[in-house]
């Protein structure tokens, strides 16, 4: 069985992520959406909320699992979970410049390959960061996020994970 991973913060998951995950599901038998934790990052949503939004959004797609990635190396996570490919969407050449060294490092660490999918033109401008900023400033983000995310963003709950000290 060919198993791939789509790793990320998913803070929150948006329509650009969905498009890439759905295409990955068409290429592999199983796709794990691995929700990362990086203690250097300040998240808008807790890990539980990020996973719940992803699960709600992806429930209708077959062959997709949503799970926490933990805090360790992605390459080791892939080895542990029997993942043969990391799937990443590319929106721009700067995405590629950022991703290429990580893809090479991951392959050298454990042999896991990275598959890049060019993002669909309609979603090239989307990022979780931009969507959160537009939302906080009162802009309409309903075209960019799934319903379960829109609901939470419009509820305007404060960030659930405070910045770490030190
Ligand atoms: O959505 P993000 O925050 O851009 O996702 C980044 C992620 C989780 C894919 C990246 O930070 C990652 O791979 N983290 C795992 C730590 C790791 O393996 N670092 C070495 C990369 S070669």
Backbone and ligand atoms as CSV (ligand in chain L), in Angstrom:
chain,resi,resn,atom,element,x,y,z
A,1,UNK,N,N,0.828,-1.198,0.000
A,1,UNK,CA,C,0.000,0.000,0.000
A,1,UNK,C,C,0.869,1.257,0.000
A,2,UNK,N,N,0.534,2.185,-0.860
A,2,UNK,CA,C,1.270,3.455,-0.955
A,2,UNK,C,C,0.647,4.482,-0.018
A,3,UNK,N,N,1.431,4.883,0.971
A,3,UNK,CA,C,0.913,5.843,1.948
A,3,UNK,C,C,1.723,7.134,1.865
A,4,UNK,N,N,0.999,8.260,1.815
A,4,UNK,CA,C,1.662,9.573,1.756
A,4,UNK,C,C,1.259,10.390,2.980
A,5,UNK,N,N,2.029,11.442,3.222
A,5,UNK,CA,C,1.675,12.359,4.300
A,5,UNK,C,C,1.599,13.783,3.754
A,6,UNK,N,N,0.594,14.510,4.199
A,6,UNK,CA,C,0.518,15.961,3.972
A,6,UNK,C,C,0.733,16.600,5.344
A,7,UNK,N,N,1.961,17.087,5.602
A,7,UNK,CA,C,2.230,17.645,6.921
A,7,UNK,C,C,1.993,19.155,6.955
A,8,UNK,N,N,1.706,19.679,8.132
A,8,UNK,CA,C,1.554,21.128,8.232
A,8,UNK,C,C,0.983,21.544,9.564
A,9,UNK,N,N,0.962,22.856,9.767
A,9,UNK,CA,C,0.373,23.405,10.995
A,9,UNK,C,C,-1.153,23.387,10.908
A,10,UNK,N,N,-1.677,23.640,9.705
A,10,UNK,CA,C,-3.127,23.694,9.493
A,10,UNK,C,C,-3.797,24.583,10.534
A,11,UNK,N,N,-3.313,25.820,10.608
A,11,UNK,CA,C,-3.762,26.764,11.645
A,11,UNK,C,C,-4.434,27.991,11.033
A,12,UNK,N,N,-5.573,27.846,10.399
A,12,UNK,CA,C,-6.364,26.631,10.217
A,12,UNK,C,C,-6.184,26.074,8.797
A,13,UNK,N,N,-6.773,24.888,8.598
A,13,UNK,CA,C,-6.816,24.306,7.254
A,13,UNK,C,C,-7.650,25.230,6.352
A,14,UNK,N,N,-7.213,25.408,5.093
A,14,UNK,CA,C,-7.968,26.267,4.174
A,14,UNK,C,C,-8.180,25.544,2.834
A,15,UNK,N,N,-8.872,26.220,1.927
A,15,UNK,CA,C,-9.267,25.552,0.680
A,15,UNK,C,C,-8.077,25.161,-0.196
A,16,UNK,N,N,-6.978,25.891,-0.086
A,16,UNK,CA,C,-5.773,25.512,-0.815
A,16,UNK,C,C,-5.214,24.193,-0.296
A,17,UNK,N,N,-5.205,24.023,1.028
A,17,UNK,CA,C,-4.779,22.741,1.604
A,17,UNK,C,C,-5.694,21.619,1.095
A,18,UNK,N,N,-6.992,21.881,1.149
A,18,UNK,CA,C,-7.961,20.831,0.772
A,18,UNK,C,C,-7.726,20.338,-0.638
A,19,UNK,N,N,-7.456,21.285,-1.523
A,19,UNK,CA,C,-7.270,20.929,-2.926
A,19,UNK,C,C,-6.055,20.011,-3.083
A,20,UNK,N,N,-4.976,20.332,-2.384
A,20,UNK,CA,C,-3.761,19.513,-2.480
A,20,UNK,C,C,-3.989,18.137,-1.839
A,21,UNK,N,N,-4.654,18.125,-0.684
A,21,UNK,CA,C,-4.916,16.848,-0.002
A,21,UNK,C,C,-5.806,15.950,-0.871
A,22,UNK,N,N,-6.820,16.535,-1.487
A,22,UNK,CA,C,-7.720,15.738,-2.342
A,22,UNK,C,C,-6.963,15.164,-3.534
A,23,UNK,N,N,-6.065,15.957,-4.121
A,23,UNK,CA,C,-5.272,15.437,-5.250
A,23,UNK,C,C,-4.314,14.353,-4.784
A,24,UNK,N,N,-3.744,14.530,-3.592
A,24,UNK,CA,C,-2.851,13.488,-3.041
A,24,UNK,C,C,-3.631,12.190,-2.841
A,25,UNK,N,N,-4.870,12.311,-2.393
A,25,UNK,CA,C,-5.697,11.121,-2.160
A,25,UNK,C,C,-5.970,10.369,-3.465
A,26,UNK,N,N,-5.925,11.092,-4.581
A,26,UNK,CA,C,-6.098,10.437,-5.870
A,26,UNK,C,C,-4.845,9.728,-6.358
A,27,UNK,N,N,-3.709,10.053,-5.757
A,27,UNK,CA,C,-2.432,9.471,-6.195
A,27,UNK,C,C,-1.964,8.328,-5.300
A,28,UNK,N,N,-2.420,8.325,-4.040
A,28,UNK,CA,C,-1.946,7.344,-3.066
A,28,UNK,C,C,-3.129,6.568,-2.476
A,29,UNK,N,N,-2.826,5.378,-1.927
A,29,UNK,CA,C,-3.894,4.571,-1.328
A,29,UNK,C,C,-4.401,5.211,-0.046
A,30,UNK,N,N,-3.460,5.811,0.686
A,30,UNK,CA,C,-3.835,6.417,1.965
A,30,UNK,C,C,-3.034,7.698,2.153
A,31,UNK,N,N,-3.679,8.728,2.654
A,31,UNK,CA,C,-3.001,10.004,2.927
A,31,UNK,C,C,-3.207,10.360,4.394
A,32,UNK,N,N,-2.094,10.575,5.075
A,32,UNK,CA,C,-2.179,11.046,6.463
A,32,UNK,C,C,-2.008,12.559,6.456
A,33,UNK,N,N,-2.974,13.238,7.015
A,33,UNK,CA,C,-2.844,14.682,7.248
A,33,UNK,C,C,-2.252,14.811,8.646
A,34,UNK,N,N,-0.963,15.141,8.696
A,34,UNK,CA,C,-0.221,15.133,9.965
A,34,UNK,C,C,-0.109,16.566,10.480
A,35,UNK,N,N,-0.741,16.812,11.614
A,35,UNK,CA,C,-0.849,18.173,12.152
A,35,UNK,C,C,0.303,18.390,13.140
A,36,UNK,N,N,1.145,19.344,12.791
A,36,UNK,CA,C,2.409,19.499,13.525
A,36,UNK,C,C,2.278,20.387,14.761
A,37,UNK,N,N,3.233,20.211,15.652
A,37,UNK,CA,C,3.387,21.085,16.816
A,37,UNK,C,C,4.824,21.571,16.829
A,38,UNK,N,N,4.969,22.888,16.838
A,38,UNK,CA,C,6.308,23.472,16.921
A,38,UNK,C,C,6.240,24.514,18.035
A,39,UNK,N,N,6.960,24.244,19.134
A,39,UNK,CA,C,6.815,25.109,20.300
A,39,UNK,C,C,7.416,26.494,20.105
A,40,UNK,N,N,8.084,26.705,18.990
A,40,UNK,CA,C,8.563,28.058,18.679
A,40,UNK,C,C,7.456,28.887,18.022
A,41,UNK,N,N,6.365,28.217,17.638
A,41,UNK,CA,C,5.280,28.917,16.926
A,41,UNK,C,C,4.139,29.252,17.866
A,42,UNK,N,N,3.500,30.368,17.576
A,42,UNK,CA,C,2.295,30.738,18.317
A,42,UNK,C,C,1.107,30.431,17.413
A,43,UNK,N,N,0.295,29.473,17.839
A,43,UNK,CA,C,-0.835,29.056,17.008
A,43,UNK,C,C,-2.092,29.827,17.381
A,44,UNK,N,N,-2.954,30.014,16.396
A,44,UNK,CA,C,-4.270,30.611,16.640
A,44,UNK,C,C,-5.194,29.586,17.285
A,45,UNK,N,N,-5.070,28.327,16.860
A,45,UNK,CA,C,-5.935,27.261,17.356
A,45,UNK,C,C,-5.100,26.168,18.031
A,46,UNK,N,N,-5.707,25.521,19.032
A,46,UNK,CA,C,-5.028,24.410,19.701
A,46,UNK,C,C,-4.848,23.243,18.722
A,47,UNK,N,N,-3.965,22.320,19.082
A,47,UNK,CA,C,-3.768,21.122,18.251
A,47,UNK,C,C,-5.095,20.383,18.079
A,48,UNK,N,N,-5.841,20.258,19.162
A,48,UNK,CA,C,-7.128,19.539,19.102
A,48,UNK,C,C,-8.084,20.225,18.128
A,49,UNK,N,N,-8.158,21.548,18.196
A,49,UNK,CA,C,-9.050,22.277,17.288
A,49,UNK,C,C,-8.580,22.167,15.843
A,50,UNK,N,N,-7.272,22.243,15.644
A,50,UNK,CA,C,-6.749,22.156,14.269
A,50,UNK,C,C,-7.075,20.782,13.675
A,51,UNK,N,N,-6.937,19.733,14.523
A,51,UNK,CA,C,-7.248,18.383,14.031
A,51,UNK,C,C,-8.746,18.220,13.797
A,52,UNK,N,N,-9.551,18.771,14.692
A,52,UNK,CA,C,-11.006,18.646,14.555
A,52,UNK,C,C,-11.499,19.331,13.275
A,53,UNK,N,N,-10.973,20.527,13.009
A,53,UNK,CA,C,-11.383,21.234,11.788
A,53,UNK,C,C,-10.992,20.424,10.549
A,54,UNK,N,N,-9.782,19.842,10.584
A,54,UNK,CA,C,-9.334,19.035,9.441
A,54,UNK,C,C,-10.218,17.796,9.291
A,55,UNK,N,N,-10.533,17.143,10.410
A,55,UNK,CA,C,-11.371,15.928,10.349
A,55,UNK,C,C,-12.758,16.254,9.818
A,56,UNK,N,N,-13.358,17.317,10.335
A,56,UNK,CA,C,-14.707,17.698,9.880
A,56,UNK,C,C,-14.698,17.987,8.379
A,57,UNK,N,N,-13.665,18.677,7.945
A,57,UNK,CA,C,-13.593,19.111,6.554
A,57,UNK,C,C,-13.335,17.947,5.602
A,58,UNK,N,N,-12.547,16.982,6.053
A,58,UNK,CA,C,-12.112,15.898,5.162
A,58,UNK,C,C,-12.954,14.635,5.311
A,59,UNK,N,N,-13.992,14.714,6.139
A,59,UNK,CA,C,-14.773,13.513,6.467
A,59,UNK,C,C,-15.348,12.816,5.240
A,60,UNK,N,N,-15.663,13.581,4.205
A,60,UNK,CA,C,-16.310,12.966,3.042
A,60,UNK,C,C,-15.313,12.343,2.064
A,61,UNK,N,N,-14.019,12.564,2.297
A,61,UNK,CA,C,-13.013,12.005,1.380
A,61,UNK,C,C,-12.520,10.662,1.900
A,62,UNK,N,N,-12.369,9.700,0.989
A,62,UNK,CA,C,-11.919,8.355,1.396
A,62,UNK,C,C,-10.405,8.294,1.486
A,63,UNK,N,N,-9.928,7.436,2.389
A,63,UNK,CA,C,-8.492,7.152,2.459
A,63,UNK,C,C,-7.671,8.237,3.121
A,64,UNK,N,N,-8.319,9.083,3.920
A,64,UNK,CA,C,-7.583,10.161,4.586
A,64,UNK,C,C,-7.685,10.001,6.096
A,65,UNK,N,N,-6.531,10.090,6.747
A,65,UNK,CA,C,-6.455,10.006,8.205
A,65,UNK,C,C,-5.900,11.336,8.698
A,66,UNK,N,N,-6.455,11.868,9.771
A,66,UNK,CA,C,-5.903,13.078,10.386
A,66,UNK,C,C,-5.323,12.671,11.730
A,67,UNK,N,N,-4.061,13.015,11.953
A,67,UNK,CA,C,-3.448,12.656,13.239
A,67,UNK,C,C,-2.358,13.661,13.610
A,68,UNK,N,N,-1.969,13.707,14.882
A,68,UNK,CA,C,-0.891,14.615,15.272
A,68,UNK,C,C,0.448,14.105,14.771
A,69,UNK,N,N,1.316,15.038,14.376
A,69,UNK,CA,C,2.642,14.634,13.892
A,69,UNK,C,C,3.663,14.587,15.017
A,70,UNK,N,N,3.339,15.243,16.116
A,70,UNK,CA,C,4.308,15.334,17.198
A,70,UNK,C,C,5.273,16.482,16.952
A,71,UNK,N,N,6.371,16.456,17.722
A,71,UNK,CA,C,7.308,17.585,17.661
A,71,UNK,C,C,8.631,17.206,17.020
A,72,UNK,N,N,8.743,15.963,16.586
A,72,UNK,CA,C,10.044,15.483,16.101
A,72,UNK,C,C,10.243,15.704,14.610
A,73,UNK,N,N,11.205,14.960,14.082
A,73,UNK,CA,C,11.535,15.069,12.659
A,73,UNK,C,C,10.435,14.452,11.800
A,74,UNK,N,N,10.093,15.156,10.740
A,74,UNK,CA,C,9.107,14.635,9.790
A,74,UNK,C,C,9.618,13.339,9.152
A,75,UNK,N,N,10.906,13.298,8.843
A,75,UNK,CA,C,11.470,12.100,8.194
A,75,UNK,C,C,11.313,10.873,9.101
A,76,UNK,N,N,11.517,11.049,10.403
A,76,UNK,CA,C,11.370,9.927,11.339
A,76,UNK,C,C,9.910,9.533,11.492
A,77,UNK,N,N,9.039,10.539,11.494
A,77,UNK,CA,C,7.603,10.264,11.544
A,77,UNK,C,C,7.217,9.387,10.343
A,78,UNK,N,N,7.749,9.746,9.168
A,78,UNK,CA,C,7.426,8.985,7.949
A,78,UNK,C,C,7.917,7.543,8.057
A,79,UNK,N,N,9.122,7.375,8.595
A,79,UNK,CA,C,9.645,6.004,8.749
A,79,UNK,C,C,8.757,5.206,9.713
A,80,UNK,N,N,8.426,5.842,10.824
A,80,UNK,CA,C,7.612,5.190,11.849
A,80,UNK,C,C,6.230,4.796,11.305
A,81,UNK,N,N,5.640,5.638,10.424
A,81,UNK,CA,C,4.281,5.403,9.940
A,81,UNK,C,C,4.246,4.709,8.574
A,82,UNK,N,N,5.418,4.298,8.095
A,82,UNK,CA,C,5.443,3.587,6.811
A,82,UNK,C,C,5.012,4.458,5.635
A,83,UNK,N,N,5.384,5.725,5.696
A,83,UNK,CA,C,5.020,6.688,4.654
A,83,UNK,C,C,6.118,6.734,3.598
A,84,UNK,N,N,5.746,6.591,2.331
A,84,UNK,CA,C,6.767,6.614,1.275
A,84,UNK,C,C,6.947,7.988,0.645
A,85,UNK,N,N,5.973,8.876,0.807
A,85,UNK,CA,C,6.107,10.193,0.168
A,85,UNK,C,C,5.462,11.294,1.010
A,86,UNK,N,N,6.160,12.409,1.030
A,86,UNK,CA,C,5.618,13.645,1.616
A,86,UNK,C,C,5.032,14.429,0.442
A,87,UNK,N,N,3.796,14.888,0.575
A,87,UNK,CA,C,3.183,15.680,-0.498
A,87,UNK,C,C,3.061,17.125,-0.035
A,88,UNK,N,N,3.588,18.027,-0.861
A,88,UNK,CA,C,3.514,19.464,-0.563
A,88,UNK,C,C,2.950,20.194,-1.777
A,89,UNK,N,N,2.125,21.176,-1.523
A,89,UNK,CA,C,1.650,22.048,-2.589
A,89,UNK,C,C,2.617,23.198,-2.777
A,90,UNK,N,N,2.824,23.582,-4.018
A,90,UNK,CA,C,3.703,24.724,-4.321
A,90,UNK,C,C,2.885,25.852,-4.929
A,91,UNK,N,N,2.949,27.028,-4.291
A,91,UNK,CA,C,2.205,28.183,-4.811
A,91,UNK,C,C,3.084,29.098,-5.644
A,92,UNK,N,N,4.382,28.997,-5.440
A,92,UNK,CA,C,5.276,29.982,-6.072
A,92,UNK,C,C,6.702,29.430,-6.083
A,93,UNK,N,N,7.578,30.169,-6.787
A,93,UNK,CA,C,8.983,29.755,-6.794
A,93,UNK,C,C,9.601,29.939,-5.413
A,94,UNK,N,N,9.095,30.865,-4.623
A,94,UNK,CA,C,9.657,31.006,-3.268
A,94,UNK,C,C,9.251,29.813,-2.398
A,95,UNK,N,N,8.069,29.265,-2.616
A,95,UNK,CA,C,7.715,28.010,-1.938
A,95,UNK,C,C,8.732,26.928,-2.301
A,96,UNK,N,N,9.039,26.855,-3.591
A,96,UNK,CA,C,9.976,25.825,-4.052
A,96,UNK,C,C,11.351,26.023,-3.411
A,97,UNK,N,N,11.831,27.271,-3.381
A,97,UNK,CA,C,13.145,27.545,-2.782
A,97,UNK,C,C,13.172,27.157,-1.301
A,98,UNK,N,N,12.049,27.357,-0.635
A,98,UNK,CA,C,11.950,27.018,0.785
A,98,UNK,C,C,11.882,25.498,0.995
A,99,UNK,N,N,11.139,24.831,0.115
A,99,UNK,CA,C,10.869,23.399,0.298
A,99,UNK,C,C,12.005,22.496,-0.171
A,100,UNK,N,N,12.745,22.946,-1.200
A,100,UNK,CA,C,13.745,22.052,-1.805
A,100,UNK,C,C,14.795,21.540,-0.811
A,101,UNK,N,N,15.409,22.409,-0.001
A,101,UNK,CA,C,16.394,21.879,0.956
A,101,UNK,C,C,15.781,20.898,1.943
A,102,UNK,N,N,14.533,21.141,2.349
A,102,UNK,CA,C,13.888,20.216,3.298
A,102,UNK,C,C,13.614,18.873,2.628
A,103,UNK,N,N,13.201,18.924,1.358
A,103,UNK,CA,C,12.955,17.671,0.629
A,103,UNK,C,C,14.244,16.851,0.520
A,104,UNK,N,N,15.334,17.540,0.214
A,104,UNK,CA,C,16.623,16.841,0.083
A,104,UNK,C,C,17.075,16.303,1.437
A,105,UNK,N,N,16.942,17.128,2.469
A,105,UNK,CA,C,17.318,16.681,3.816
A,105,UNK,C,C,16.497,15.470,4.243
A,106,UNK,N,N,15.198,15.527,4.023
A,106,UNK,CA,C,14.338,14.410,4.428
A,106,UNK,C,C,14.711,13.133,3.695
A,107,UNK,N,N,15.035,13.254,2.404
A,107,UNK,CA,C,15.426,12.058,1.643
A,107,UNK,C,C,16.748,11.502,2.164
A,108,UNK,N,N,17.687,12.419,2.496
A,108,UNK,CA,C,18.979,11.941,2.995
A,108,UNK,C,C,18.849,11.344,4.394
A,109,UNK,N,N,17.893,11.824,5.172
A,109,UNK,CA,C,17.724,11.303,6.530
A,109,UNK,C,C,17.167,9.882,6.548
A,110,UNK,N,N,16.093,9.672,5.818
A,110,UNK,CA,C,15.442,8.341,5.896
A,110,UNK,C,C,15.019,7.781,4.543
A,111,UNK,N,N,15.315,8.484,3.466
A,111,UNK,CA,C,14.949,7.978,2.140
A,111,UNK,C,C,13.558,8.370,1.696
A,112,UNK,N,N,12.826,9.115,2.517
A,112,UNK,CA,C,11.464,9.476,2.118
A,112,UNK,C,C,11.505,10.518,0.998
A,113,UNK,N,N,10.688,10.295,-0.018
A,113,UNK,CA,C,10.629,11.223,-1.151
A,113,UNK,C,C,9.630,12.340,-0.871
A,114,UNK,N,N,9.800,13.451,-1.578
A,114,UNK,CA,C,8.801,14.522,-1.521
A,114,UNK,C,C,8.220,14.721,-2.907
A,115,UNK,N,N,6.898,14.784,-2.962
A,115,UNK,CA,C,6.192,15.017,-4.222
A,115,UNK,C,C,5.588,16.415,-4.149
A,116,UNK,N,N,5.924,17.256,-5.118
A,116,UNK,CA,C,5.377,18.609,-5.161
A,116,UNK,C,C,4.210,18.666,-6.143
A,117,UNK,N,N,3.117,19.229,-5.686
A,117,UNK,CA,C,1.959,19.438,-6.569
A,117,UNK,C,C,1.780,20.939,-6.774
A,118,UNK,N,N,1.765,21.387,-8.026
A,118,UNK,CA,C,1.532,22.818,-8.251
A,118,UNK,C,C,0.123,23.193,-7.807
A,119,UNK,N,N,0.035,24.237,-6.987
A,119,UNK,CA,C,-1.279,24.633,-6.478
A,119,UNK,C,C,-2.160,25.122,-7.617
A,120,UNK,N,N,-3.430,24.869,-7.479
A,120,UNK,CA,C,-4.408,25.327,-8.472
A,120,UNK,C,C,-4.425,26.859,-8.465
A,121,UNK,N,N,-4.542,27.475,-9.654
A,121,UNK,CA,C,-4.395,28.928,-9.789
A,121,UNK,C,C,-5.306,29.716,-8.847
A,122,UNK,N,N,-6.488,29.202,-8.629
A,122,UNK,CA,C,-7.471,29.902,-7.803
A,122,UNK,C,C,-7.011,30.058,-6.352
A,123,UNK,N,N,-6.044,29.216,-5.950
A,123,UNK,CA,C,-5.646,29.208,-4.540
A,123,UNK,C,C,-4.221,29.707,-4.312
A,124,UNK,N,N,-3.598,30.252,-5.350
A,124,UNK,CA,C,-2.173,30.598,-5.240
A,124,UNK,C,C,-1.891,31.634,-4.150
A,125,UNK,N,N,-2.864,32.452,-3.845
A,125,UNK,CA,C,-2.645,33.533,-2.876
A,125,UNK,C,C,-2.980,33.131,-1.438
A,126,UNK,N,N,-3.468,31.921,-1.254
A,126,UNK,CA,C,-3.956,31.561,0.082
A,126,UNK,C,C,-2.855,31.088,1.017
A,127,UNK,N,N,-2.903,31.591,2.237
A,127,UNK,CA,C,-2.095,31.041,3.323
A,127,UNK,C,C,-2.916,31.205,4.596
A,128,UNK,N,N,-2.662,30.349,5.573
A,128,UNK,CA,C,-3.398,30.456,6.840
A,128,UNK,C,C,-3.144,31.814,7.473
A,129,UNK,N,N,-1.908,32.292,7.369
A,129,UNK,CA,C,-1.541,33.570,7.991
A,129,UNK,C,C,-2.346,34.723,7.388
A,130,UNK,N,N,-2.419,34.753,6.061
A,130,UNK,CA,C,-3.144,35.835,5.391
A,130,UNK,C,C,-4.642,35.771,5.707
A,131,UNK,N,N,-5.174,34.582,5.714
A,131,UNK,CA,C,-6.600,34.408,6.001
A,131,UNK,C,C,-6.920,34.895,7.419
A,132,UNK,N,N,-6.042,34.563,8.373
A,132,UNK,CA,C,-6.285,35.012,9.760
A,132,UNK,C,C,-6.217,36.535,9.855
A,133,UNK,N,N,-5.275,37.127,9.123
A,133,UNK,CA,C,-5.150,38.590,9.173
A,133,UNK,C,C,-6.393,39.265,8.578
A,134,UNK,N,N,-6.826,38.780,7.427
A,134,UNK,CA,C,-8.015,39.361,6.786
A,134,UNK,C,C,-9.224,39.217,7.718
A,135,UNK,N,N,-9.326,38.047,8.360
A,135,UNK,CA,C,-10.445,37.807,9.283
A,135,UNK,C,C,-10.421,38.765,10.474
A,136,UNK,N,N,-9.257,38.920,11.067
A,136,UNK,CA,C,-9.141,39.793,12.244
A,136,UNK,C,C,-9.484,41.242,11.884
A,137,UNK,N,N,-9.164,41.623,10.640
A,137,UNK,CA,C,-9.415,43.005,10.214
A,137,UNK,C,C,-10.809,43.183,9.587
A,138,UNK,N,N,-11.631,42.138,9.688
A,138,UNK,CA,C,-13.034,42.269,9.292
A,138,UNK,C,C,-13.326,41.931,7.843
A,139,UNK,N,N,-12.356,41.382,7.113
A,139,UNK,CA,C,-12.588,41.011,5.712
A,139,UNK,C,C,-13.359,39.700,5.595
A,140,UNK,N,N,-13.927,39.490,4.417
A,140,UNK,CA,C,-14.730,38.287,4.165
A,140,UNK,C,C,-13.814,37.144,3.724
A,141,UNK,N,N,-13.750,36.098,4.520
A,141,UNK,CA,C,-12.875,34.969,4.192
A,141,UNK,C,C,-13.674,33.725,3.797
A,142,UNK,N,N,-14.970,33.901,3.573
A,142,UNK,CA,C,-15.835,32.736,3.361
A,142,UNK,C,C,-15.501,31.956,2.081
A,143,UNK,N,N,-14.845,32.600,1.111
A,143,UNK,CA,C,-14.468,31.876,-0.106
A,143,UNK,C,C,-13.199,31.046,0.075
A,144,UNK,N,N,-12.527,31.215,1.190
A,144,UNK,CA,C,-11.175,30.659,1.321
A,144,UNK,C,C,-11.058,29.503,2.308
A,145,UNK,N,N,-12.075,29.327,3.141
A,145,UNK,CA,C,-11.984,28.296,4.183
A,145,UNK,C,C,-13.237,27.426,4.179
A,146,UNK,N,N,-13.094,26.173,4.638
A,146,UNK,CA,C,-14.272,25.323,4.758
A,146,UNK,C,C,-15.186,25.804,5.890
A,147,UNK,N,N,-16.408,25.268,5.884
A,147,UNK,CA,C,-17.437,25.743,6.833
A,147,UNK,C,C,-17.026,25.626,8.295
A,148,UNK,N,N,-16.405,24.500,8.654
A,148,UNK,CA,C,-16.067,24.294,10.070
A,148,UNK,C,C,-15.025,25.319,10.537
A,149,UNK,N,N,-14.176,25.765,9.626
A,149,UNK,CA,C,-13.174,26.781,9.962
A,149,UNK,C,C,-13.835,28.156,10.037
A,150,UNK,N,N,-14.688,28.432,9.065
A,150,UNK,CA,C,-15.374,29.736,9.036
A,150,UNK,C,C,-16.128,29.959,10.339
A,151,UNK,N,N,-16.821,28.908,10.761
A,151,UNK,CA,C,-17.602,28.978,12.005
A,151,UNK,C,C,-16.720,29.408,13.179
A,152,UNK,N,N,-15.560,28.782,13.283
A,152,UNK,CA,C,-14.673,29.091,14.418
A,152,UNK,C,C,-14.034,30.474,14.282
A,153,UNK,N,N,-13.642,30.818,13.067
A,153,UNK,CA,C,-13.015,32.137,12.889
A,153,UNK,C,C,-14.020,33.261,13.148
A,154,UNK,N,N,-15.265,33.055,12.700
A,154,UNK,CA,C,-16.267,34.100,12.912
A,154,UNK,C,C,-16.672,34.198,14.375
A,155,UNK,N,N,-16.509,33.080,15.101
A,155,UNK,CA,C,-16.817,33.106,16.535
A,155,UNK,C,C,-15.818,33.994,17.271
A,156,UNK,N,N,-14.660,34.192,16.637
A,156,UNK,CA,C,-13.674,35.126,17.195
A,156,UNK,C,C,-13.107,34.712,18.526
A,157,UNK,N,N,-12.994,33.387,18.735
A,157,UNK,CA,C,-12.410,32.929,19.995
A,157,UNK,C,C,-10.958,33.359,20.069
A,158,UNK,N,N,-10.494,33.707,21.270
A,158,UNK,CA,C,-9.096,34.111,21.403
A,158,UNK,C,C,-8.179,32.920,21.191
A,159,UNK,N,N,-6.912,33.149,20.845
A,159,UNK,CA,C,-5.964,32.046,20.684
A,159,UNK,C,C,-5.941,31.162,21.919
A,160,UNK,N,N,-5.879,29.837,21.681
A,160,UNK,CA,C,-5.942,28.906,22.811
A,160,UNK,C,C,-4.574,28.454,23.282
A,161,UNK,N,N,-3.554,28.718,22.495
A,161,UNK,CA,C,-2.209,28.304,22.911
A,161,UNK,C,C,-1.357,29.545,23.129
A,162,UNK,N,N,-1.099,29.903,24.374
A,162,UNK,CA,C,-0.287,31.092,24.622
A,162,UNK,C,C,1.146,30.882,24.181
A,163,UNK,N,N,1.878,31.956,23.877
A,163,UNK,CA,C,3.290,31.818,23.504
A,163,UNK,C,C,4.085,31.206,24.653
A,164,UNK,N,N,5.058,30.392,24.321
A,164,UNK,CA,C,5.898,29.788,25.360
A,164,UNK,C,C,6.922,30.770,25.882
A,165,UNK,N,N,7.229,30.601,27.140
A,165,UNK,CA,C,8.254,31.471,27.734
A,165,UNK,C,C,9.655,30.992,27.357
A,166,UNK,N,N,10.617,31.856,27.464
A,166,UNK,CA,C,12.011,31.477,27.283
A,166,UNK,C,C,12.492,31.614,25.870
L,1,LIG,O1,O,2.315,24.436,7.795
L,1,LIG,P1,P,3.765,24.613,8.131
L,1,LIG,O2,O,3.921,25.266,9.484
L,1,LIG,O3,O,4.511,25.353,7.065
L,1,LIG,O4,O,4.375,23.142,8.234
L,1,LIG,C1,C,5.741,22.980,8.375
L,1,LIG,C2,C,6.160,21.508,8.585
L,1,LIG,C3,C,5.413,20.890,9.727
L,1,LIG,C4,C,5.879,20.717,7.338
L,1,LIG,C5,C,7.663,21.598,8.855
L,1,LIG,O5,O,7.887,22.538,9.848
L,1,LIG,C6,C,8.274,20.292,9.282
L,1,LIG,O6,O,8.599,19.486,8.442
L,1,LIG,N1,N,8.465,20.113,10.611
L,1,LIG,C7,C,9.020,18.929,11.189
L,1,LIG,C8,C,10.401,19.174,11.781
L,1,LIG,C9,C,11.478,18.700,10.827
L,1,LIG,O7,O,11.458,17.586,10.353
L,1,LIG,N2,N,12.440,19.580,10.537
L,1,LIG,C10,C,13.491,19.314,9.604
L,1,LIG,C11,C,13.023,19.559,8.178
L,1,LIG,S1,S,14.187,18.985,6.988
